[in-house]
Amino acid sequence: MKHRLLLAAASLALVTGLGSPTAAVAQDRYCLQGRVWGYPGNCQFASYAQCMATASGTHAYCGVNPRYAYARRNRGYR
């Protein structure tokens, strides 16, 4: 029983670890930017709507994460 639980925990950790790069890339597509946040800002938003909802009522705005925007362009030149 103890070994089964350990095997299940290890399998869960492996599956979670394999899926995280895709989720991380999708999660940080947009950045909350402004005077308080600076540049590139708070880059934890998967959609523009999420970012704008957080920026609502503040002096902040949303922009595309520079790491995400320039990642595709830089891949072809290497």
C-alpha positions as CSV (number, residue, x, y, z in Angstrom):
1,M,0.0,0.0,0.0
2,K,2.8,2.4,0.9
3,H,4.6,1.7,-2.4
4,R,1.4,2.3,-4.4
5,L,0.9,5.6,-2.8
6,L,4.5,6.6,-3.5
7,L,4.1,5.4,-7.1
8,A,0.9,7.4,-7.5
9,A,2.5,10.6,-6.1
10,A,5.5,10.2,-8.4
11,S,3.3,9.6,-11.4
12,L,1.2,12.7,-10.6
13,A,4.4,14.8,-10.2
14,L,5.7,13.5,-13.6
15,V,2.4,14.3,-15.4
16,T,2.2,17.7,-13.8
17,G,5.8,18.5,-14.7
18,L,5.3,17.5,-18.4
19,G,2.2,19.7,-18.8
20,S,3.6,22.9,-17.1
21,P,5.6,24.5,-19.9
22,T,2.6,24.8,-22.2
23,A,0.5,26.2,-19.4
24,A,3.3,28.6,-18.4
25,V,3.6,30.0,-21.9
26,A,-0.1,30.5,-22.2
27,Q,-0.4,32.1,-18.8
28,D,2.0,35.0,-19.4
29,R,0.9,36.3,-22.7
30,Y,-0.2,39.7,-21.5
31,C,1.4,42.1,-19.1
32,L,-0.2,44.7,-16.8
33,Q,1.8,47.9,-17.4
34,G,1.8,51.4,-16.1
35,R,3.6,53.8,-13.7
36,V,3.4,51.4,-10.8
37,W,4.2,48.2,-12.7
38,G,6.9,49.5,-15.0
39,Y,8.1,47.5,-18.1
40,P,7.4,44.7,-18.9
41,G,5.1,44.8,-15.8
42,N,3.0,42.1,-14.2
43,C,3.0,39.3,-16.8
44,Q,0.6,36.7,-15.4
45,F,-2.4,37.0,-17.7
46,A,-3.5,34.5,-20.3
47,S,-6.0,36.7,-22.0
48,Y,-6.3,40.4,-22.8
49,A,-9.7,40.4,-21.1
50,Q,-8.2,39.2,-17.8
51,C,-5.6,41.8,-17.9
52,M,-8.0,44.6,-18.7
53,A,-10.3,43.5,-15.9
54,T,-7.4,43.8,-13.5
55,A,-6.4,47.2,-14.9
56,S,-9.9,48.5,-14.7
57,G,-10.1,51.5,-12.4
58,T,-6.4,52.1,-12.2
59,H,-3.9,54.0,-14.3
60,A,-2.6,50.8,-15.9
61,Y,-2.9,49.3,-19.3
62,C,-2.2,45.9,-20.9
63,G,0.4,45.0,-23.5
64,V,1.7,41.8,-25.1
65,N,4.5,40.2,-23.1
66,P,7.8,41.0,-24.9
67,R,9.1,37.5,-24.2
68,Y,6.1,36.0,-25.9
69,A,6.0,38.5,-28.7
70,Y,9.7,38.1,-29.7
71,A,10.1,34.4,-29.0
72,R,8.7,33.2,-32.3
73,R,10.7,35.8,-34.3
74,N,14.0,34.8,-32.6
75,R,13.6,31.1,-33.2
76,G,14.0,31.3,-36.9
77,Y,17.3,33.2,-36.9
78,R,19.4,30.8,-34.9
